């Protein structure tokens, strides 16, 4: 077996948790076995003699556990909730832009090993992966794309996406995912805790969606988009991109928004990359998917909203204005435009905040937003006086934090409330037990949602930990 299994959550219904297991093998793998019987693999795709297979199966959603499944000689346990309490882990930013950041796999994956140890003590039911699972930046260092980047801007934009480029891109994504999911520090976790994943820019190429339209629509960028989209679907959704399973808003894969329910907890993730351009985060299809997803979760007592980019973050308007005055695309410019509070997305950001607050107040549902992307831990609050949403940001599980002097500047800016809109308040709060607004260390997030909807969260940092147990998170304001 080249890699796998990687376990995926497909929903809970009729007393069962529906799951999929993804493997890559150079031969047809044996059936998957559970206490209920055997399941044969379904072929999804193949490349260079290795084939991607998926098993679809179910385990009981209640009763004594854990529930075992096996493939050949491998055996893994799955834990499902008991008594209505849901135990989750959240991760983001599983990589770095450059090579050689870590001396060994154990050093790179120190936080993954910490998560695995926590799972042994108190098993997780779900693993939410909120973006940048793959860092595709090394694609630009492959010879055919390195040569393309050395050309002047004009030839950049008109160069066709050649068969050599297509082959190199598919080689890169396929091999990168196989190496990523096969890492010995990650593999046991991915095989035992069902995942729900959503992508962000690095899963495609850094800054995807925040470049000028002439770059975004160039033949090379569109070709890379096609390859990245196919492999994201295969390796992060365990599906063909044009045949997504139940729970996804668009089965044809024009975007990848999804919504699932586990007991009375809903989990919803919009796709913030498929329709993104420099002036827009989501298009008409994305907003429609958001409405459909919220409507389907209206009976929940708590909804987790996965926004790959934080709803609440520092506003750097002056820096954006300066970048806008300089011709061409500047380094870090895409990182600013990526943010919800960016000047480019301010109206859409306000629209999203108002919609989520209205849903919370109208349905009596607590909404908590989860994000990564910024390589720091943080806690935010949005309120309109009728309801409130807490933003829990955790990243990166692998990516190192920004330099201390940069974070010191961000701390000063973050002390000011964000400028959102009339009747809306958005701000970053000091993290519990730290006395500052940013956790500057690699970290992952542990979440416990009790049967009554109350939420407790712990940021597990390499050098510091923050624990949140707040009455405000248990139910929306009246």
MIGUDREN-358829 format. One line per 3 residues: number of its first residue (from 1); for each residue x, y, z of C-alpha. Coordinates in nm, 3 decimals, decimal comma. Each point is the difference from the previous one (the first is absolute). Layout:
BEGIN
NUM) X/Y/Z; ...
***
This chain:
BEGIN
1) 0,000/0,000/0,000; 0,143/0,339/-0,102; -0,205/0,191/0,260
4) -0,308/-0,029/0,212; -0,247/-0,058/0,127; -0,116/0,357/0,051
7) -0,341/0,007/0,165; -0,279/0,245/-0,097; -0,331/0,086/0,168
10) -0,308/-0,026/-0,224; -0,275/0,077/0,250; -0,196/-0,158/0,285
13) -0,343/-0,148/-0,058; -0,218/-0,292/0,108; 0,226/-0,088/0,292
16) 0,314/-0,026/-0,216; 0,303/0,208/-0,089; 0,063/-0,014/-0,373
19) 0,368/-0,003/-0,087; 0,236/-0,031/-0,295; 0,357/-0,127/0,005
22) 0,249/0,107/-0,269; 0,302/-0,206/-0,103; 0,255/0,011/-0,281
25) 0,137/-0,336/-0,107; 0,194/-0,156/-0,287; -0,226/-0,307/0,012
28) -0,369/-0,044/0,070; -0,024/0,016/0,380; -0,195/-0,255/0,202
31) -0,353/0,067/0,124; -0,057/0,217/0,304; -0,144/-0,193/0,292
34) -0,221/0,112/0,288; -0,217/-0,189/0,247; -0,284/0,043/-0,250
37) 0,181/-0,165/-0,293; 0,233/0,085/-0,288; 0,014/0,284/-0,252
40) 0,186/-0,005/-0,330; 0,206/0,300/-0,116; -0,124/0,238/-0,270
43) 0,257/0,127/-0,250; 0,018/0,381/-0,020; 0,310/0,079/-0,207
46) 0,348/-0,118/-0,093; 0,337/0,156/-0,077; 0,343/-0,150/-0,073
49) -0,110/-0,351/0,091; -0,156/0,100/0,335; -0,379/-0,011/0,039
52) -0,222/0,200/0,237; -0,274/-0,208/0,163; -0,283/0,082/0,237
55) -0,198/-0,218/0,238; -0,345/0,115/0,115; -0,122/-0,152/0,327
58) -0,173/0,078/0,329; 0,050/-0,063/0,371; -0,258/0,026/0,282
61) -0,052/0,356/0,123; -0,068/-0,109/0,357; 0,046/-0,295/0,227
64) 0,329/-0,141/0,128; 0,311/0,088/-0,199; 0,246/0,037/-0,148
67) -0,103/-0,138/-0,338; 0,274/-0,178/-0,190; 0,063/-0,023/-0,372
70) 0,280/-0,179/-0,180; 0,158/-0,016/-0,345; 0,223/-0,299/-0,044
73) 0,228/-0,024/0,305; -0,068/0,360/0,109; -0,258/0,069/0,270
76) -0,127/0,333/0,134; -0,254/0,115/0,258; -0,263/0,270/-0,051
79) -0,167/0,175/0,293; -0,353/0,140/-0,025; -0,170/0,236/0,248
82) -0,166/-0,134/0,311; -0,253/0,195/0,201; -0,023/0,280/-0,254
85) 0,341/0,159/0,069; 0,216/0,061/-0,308; 0,380/0,011/0,022
88) 0,182/0,160/-0,293; 0,347/0,108/-0,106; 0,063/0,288/-0,242
91) 0,316/0,057/-0,202; 0,122/0,232/-0,277; 0,319/0,095/-0,184
94) 0,161/-0,343/-0,024; 0,325/0,105/-0,170; 0,235/0,284/-0,092
97) 0,078/0,204/-0,310; 0,367/-0,101/-0,017; 0,206/-0,317/0,019
100) 0,216/-0,097/0,294; -0,197/0,172/0,276; 0,019/-0,312/0,219
103) 0,286/-0,239/0,064; -0,218/-0,311/0,024; -0,353/-0,126/-0,036
106) -0,043/-0,015/0,377; 0,107/0,362/0,032; -0,231/0,107/-0,283
109) -0,293/-0,193/0,145; 0,055/0,065/0,370; -0,353/0,140/0,037
112) -0,146/-0,296/-0,190; 0,169/-0,233/0,248; -0,146/0,209/0,281
115) -0,347/-0,033/-0,157; 0,049/-0,377/-0,036; 0,091/-0,030/0,368
118) -0,309/0,202/0,095; -0,210/-0,237/-0,213; 0,137/-0,298/0,192
121) -0,103/0,158/0,331; -0,343/0,130/-0,108; -0,097/-0,111/-0,352
124) -0,117/0,253/-0,254; -0,315/-0,061/-0,202; 0,085/0,236/-0,287
127) 0,305/0,176/-0,143; -0,077/0,333/-0,170; 0,273/0,119/-0,239
130) -0,062/0,360/-0,091; 0,234/0,081/-0,287; 0,355/-0,018/-0,134
133) 0,022/-0,372/0,068; 0,243/-0,008/-0,294; 0,258/0,272/-0,067
136) 0,034/-0,006/-0,379; 0,262/0,278/-0,015; 0,272/-0,246/-0,102
139) -0,183/-0,045/-0,332; 0,164/0,323/-0,122; 0,341/-0,162/0,046
142) -0,069/-0,283/-0,246; 0,201/0,068/-0,319; -0,284/0,070/-0,242
145) -0,170/0,251/0,233; 0,326/0,155/0,120; 0,081/0,071/-0,365
148) -0,346/0,151/-0,055; 0,039/0,233/0,299; 0,330/0,135/-0,131
151) -0,173/0,143/-0,306; -0,112/0,366/-0,015; -0,358/0,076/0,103
154) -0,138/0,015/-0,355; 0,111/-0,352/-0,102; -0,108/-0,122/0,343
157) -0,360/0,080/-0,073; -0,015/-0,127/-0,358; 0,196/-0,325/0,039
160) -0,222/-0,304/-0,063; -0,032/-0,272/0,260; 0,201/-0,267/-0,180
163) -0,026/-0,379/0,035; 0,336/0,009/0,182; -0,143/0,248/0,249
166) -0,312/-0,210/0,049; 0,206/-0,311/0,063; 0,233/0,181/0,240
169) -0,293/0,147/0,194; -0,172/-0,336/0,035; 0,326/-0,164/0,105
172) 0,049/0,268/0,262; -0,346/-0,009/0,158; -0,034/-0,379/-0,005
175) 0,344/-0,066/0,147; -0,030/0,285/0,253; -0,327/-0,132/0,141
178) 0,130/-0,355/0,018; 0,307/0,115/0,195; -0,208/0,231/0,220
181) -0,258/-0,256/0,113; 0,257/-0,281/0,032; 0,215/0,179/0,260
184) 0,029/-0,236/0,297; -0,090/0,275/0,247; -0,324/0,081/-0,187
187) -0,110/-0,337/-0,135; -0,134/-0,155/0,325; -0,203/0,314/0,077
190) -0,147/0,022/-0,350; -0,092/-0,369/0,006; -0,179/0,019/0,336
193) -0,177/0,339/0,013; -0,248/0,079/-0,279; 0,094/0,327/-0,171
196) -0,194/0,284/-0,156; 0,225/0,224/-0,213; -0,027/0,330/-0,184
199) 0,272/0,153/-0,213; 0,167/0,340/-0,002; 0,248/0,166/-0,235
202) 0,312/-0,209/0,065; -0,192/-0,315/-0,095; -0,009/0,151/-0,351
205) 0,286/0,253/-0,019; 0,082/0,276/0,247; -0,238/0,294/-0,036
208) -0,246/-0,172/-0,232; -0,294/0,233/-0,059; 0,178/0,316/0,114
211) 0,202/0,064/-0,316; -0,107/0,238/-0,276; -0,247/-0,152/-0,244
214) 0,251/-0,009/-0,285; 0,211/-0,239/0,207; -0,294/-0,201/0,131
217) -0,139/-0,051/-0,350; 0,334/-0,077/-0,168; 0,030/-0,348/-0,159
220) 0,266/-0,116/0,247; -0,197/0,105/0,308; -0,317/-0,162/-0,135
223) 0,191/-0,320/-0,072; 0,141/-0,009/0,352; -0,347/0,065/0,138
226) -0,135/-0,304/-0,182; 0,274/-0,229/0,131; -0,024/0,136/0,356
229) -0,379/-0,033/0,002; 0,008/-0,362/-0,114; 0,258/-0,102/0,257
232) -0,162/0,196/0,283; -0,321/-0,192/-0,065; 0,180/-0,334/-0,015
235) 0,222/0,039/0,305; -0,190/0,242/0,227; -0,358/-0,100/-0,084
238) 0,051/-0,361/-0,113; -0,208/0,061/-0,311; 0,017/0,075/-0,368
241) -0,037/0,375/-0,045; -0,306/-0,039/-0,222; -0,171/-0,256/0,226
244) -0,004/0,127/0,358; -0,190/-0,198/0,265; -0,300/0,103/0,208
247) 0,070/0,294/0,227; 0,161/0,210/-0,275; -0,206/0,284/-0,141
250) 0,097/-0,054/-0,364; 0,044/-0,368/-0,095; 0,159/0,110/-0,331
253) 0,282/0,168/0,189; -0,021/0,353/-0,137; 0,077/0,089/0,361
256) 0,063/-0,214/0,307; -0,222/0,146/0,276; -0,134/-0,261/0,241
259) -0,221/-0,034/0,308; -0,031/-0,298/0,236; -0,170/-0,073/0,329
262) 0,116/-0,214/0,293; -0,274/-0,027/0,256; -0,120/0,355/0,065
265) 0,329/0,155/-0,111; 0,017/0,133/-0,354; 0,327/0,057/-0,186
268) -0,001/0,221/-0,308; 0,286/0,109/-0,227; -0,036/0,245/-0,291
271) 0,250/-0,030/-0,285; 0,192/0,329/0,006; 0,229/-0,077/-0,295
274) -0,194/-0,148/-0,294; -0,182/0,322/-0,090; 0,246/0,249/0,147
277) 0,152/0,285/-0,192; 0,161/0,323/0,111; -0,334/0,168/0,066
280) -0,210/-0,297/0,113; 0,028/-0,288/0,247; -0,313/-0,197/-0,094
283) -0,215/0,016/-0,310; -0,370/-0,064/-0,036; 0,041/-0,378/0,033
286) 0,200/0,037/0,321; -0,255/0,226/0,163; -0,282/-0,232/-0,102
289) 0,192/-0,293/0,152; 0,039/0,196/0,323; -0,375/0,060/0,022
292) -0,078/-0,366/-0,077; 0,252/-0,118/0,258; -0,134/0,227/0,274
295) -0,359/-0,102/-0,074; 0,092/-0,366/0,037; 0,160/0,063/0,341
298) -0,276/0,215/0,147; -0,098/-0,274/0,247; 0,348/-0,016/0,157
301) 0,087/0,156/0,333; 0,357/0,082/-0,107; 0,145/0,064/-0,348
304) 0,373/0,005/-0,072; 0,073/0,224/-0,297; 0,332/-0,078/-0,169
307) 0,135/0,312/-0,167; 0,346/-0,076/-0,137; 0,080/0,372/0,045
310) -0,094/0,151/0,341; -0,314/0,210/0,030; 0,181/0,214/0,258
313) 0,358/0,110/-0,060; 0,204/0,319/0,003; -0,082/0,261/-0,263
316) 0,300/0,130/-0,193; -0,175/0,253/-0,224; 0,297/0,239/-0,027
319) 0,231/-0,279/-0,113; -0,256/-0,108/-0,259; -0,022/0,356/-0,136
322) 0,380/0,018/-0,031; 0,017/-0,331/-0,187; -0,276/0,116/-0,233
325) 0,209/0,304/-0,103; 0,295/-0,214/-0,108; -0,024/-0,151/-0,351
328) -0,005/-0,378/-0,026; -0,064/-0,266/0,263; 0,202/0,058/0,318
331) 0,120/-0,265/0,243; -0,253/-0,045/0,285; -0,267/0,192/-0,196
334) -0,204/-0,314/-0,052; 0,016/-0,074/0,374; -0,170/0,333/0,071
337) -0,264/-0,044/-0,272; -0,067/-0,353/0,125; -0,144/0,134/0,327
340) -0,374/0,047/0,057; 0,049/0,355/0,141; 0,203/0,099/-0,308
343) -0,106/0,315/-0,183; -0,072/-0,223/-0,300; -0,255/-0,211/0,190
346) -0,142/0,234/0,266; -0,359/-0,003/-0,126; -0,003/-0,377/-0,043
349) 0,151/-0,047/0,345; -0,275/0,210/0,157; -0,262/-0,193/-0,197
352) 0,135/-0,328/0,138; 0,016/0,123/0,359; -0,358/0,131/-0,013
355) -0,125/-0,326/-0,152; 0,164/-0,219/0,264; -0,119/0,223/0,284
358) -0,355/0,003/-0,140; 0,006/-0,381/-0,026; 0,122/-0,032/0,360
361) -0,262/0,237/0,141; -0,285/-0,119/-0,221; 0,052/-0,372/0,057
364) 0,130/0,012/0,357; 0,320/-0,171/-0,113; 0,345/0,073/0,138
367) 0,244/0,062/-0,286; 0,374/-0,032/0,053; 0,241/0,069/-0,285
370) 0,326/-0,195/-0,042; 0,292/0,119/-0,211; 0,372/-0,036/-0,063
373) 0,214/0,173/-0,265; 0,180/0,266/0,210; 0,256/-0,233/0,173
376) -0,112/0,121/0,343; -0,266/-0,085/0,252; -0,263/0,263/0,077
379) -0,350/0,059/0,138; -0,248/0,241/-0,159; -0,353/0,117/0,069
382) -0,268/0,135/-0,235; -0,332/0,131/0,131; -0,293/0,212/-0,112
385) -0,165/0,021/0,341; -0,241/-0,285/-0,081; 0,247/-0,285/-0,046
388) 0,372/-0,058/0,012; 0,252/-0,219/-0,177; 0,335/-0,099/0,140
391) 0,287/-0,055/-0,242; 0,255/-0,263/0,105; 0,313/0,016/-0,215
394) 0,265/-0,270/0,019; 0,302/-0,034/-0,231; 0,235/-0,135/-0,090
397) 0,035/-0,355/0,115; 0,322/-0,004/-0,204; 0,061/0,352/-0,132
400) 0,214/0,211/0,237; -0,139/0,330/0,134; 0,098/0,343/-0,133
403) 0,304/0,174/0,151; -0,041/0,142/0,351; 0,036/0,362/-0,113
406) -0,278/-0,044/-0,259; -0,234/-0,152/0,258; 0,079/0,285/0,241
409) -0,125/0,248/-0,261; -0,309/-0,212/-0,065; -0,073/-0,005/0,374
412) -0,010/0,380/0,010; -0,227/0,022/-0,304; -0,224/-0,280/0,131
415) -0,079/0,196/0,316; -0,229/0,221/-0,213; -0,345/-0,126/-0,105
418) -0,043/-0,079/-0,367; -0,189/0,241/-0,223; -0,288/-0,211/-0,126
421) -0,335/0,179/-0,039; -0,265/0,185/0,198; -0,147/-0,223/0,267
424) 0,279/-0,258/-0,031; 0,282/-0,044/0,247; 0,303/-0,217/-0,088
427) 0,315/-0,023/0,208; 0,281/-0,228/0,108; -0,006/-0,098/0,368
430) 0,292/-0,083/0,231; 0,046/-0,374/-0,002; -0,102/-0,165/0,328
433) 0,293/-0,048/0,234; 0,248/0,179/-0,229; -0,088/0,368/0,036
436) 0,078/0,066/-0,367; -0,195/-0,034/-0,322; 0,227/-0,234/-0,194
439) 0,143/-0,339/0,086; 0,337/0,009/-0,174; 0,091/-0,367/-0,025
442) -0,097/-0,299/-0,210; -0,336/-0,122/0,125; -0,312/-0,207/-0,056
445) -0,347/0,035/0,150; -0,197/-0,243/0,217; -0,376/0,051/0,021
448) -0,255/-0,166/0,226; -0,369/0,065/-0,060; -0,219/-0,134/0,280
451) -0,344/-0,150/-0,047; -0,159/0,337/0,089; 0,207/0,184/-0,262
454) 0,255/0,155/0,237; 0,345/0,027/-0,158; 0,347/-0,020/0,154
457) 0,313/0,062/-0,207; 0,371/-0,049/0,063; 0,277/0,132/-0,221
460) 0,288/-0,247/0,035; 0,310/0,203/-0,077; 0,358/-0,120/-0,011
463) 0,098/0,253/0,268; -0,331/0,116/0,147; -0,360/-0,113/0,044
466) -0,324/0,198/0,014; -0,327/-0,145/0,135; -0,340/0,152/-0,065
469) -0,316/-0,080/0,195; -0,237/0,291/-0,040; -0,371/0,036/0,072
472) -0,020/0,214/-0,314; 0,089/-0,299/-0,212; -0,275/-0,220/0,142
475) -0,299/0,175/-0,155; -0,072/0,312/-0,207; -0,074/0,328/0,177
478) -0,367/0,079/0,052
***
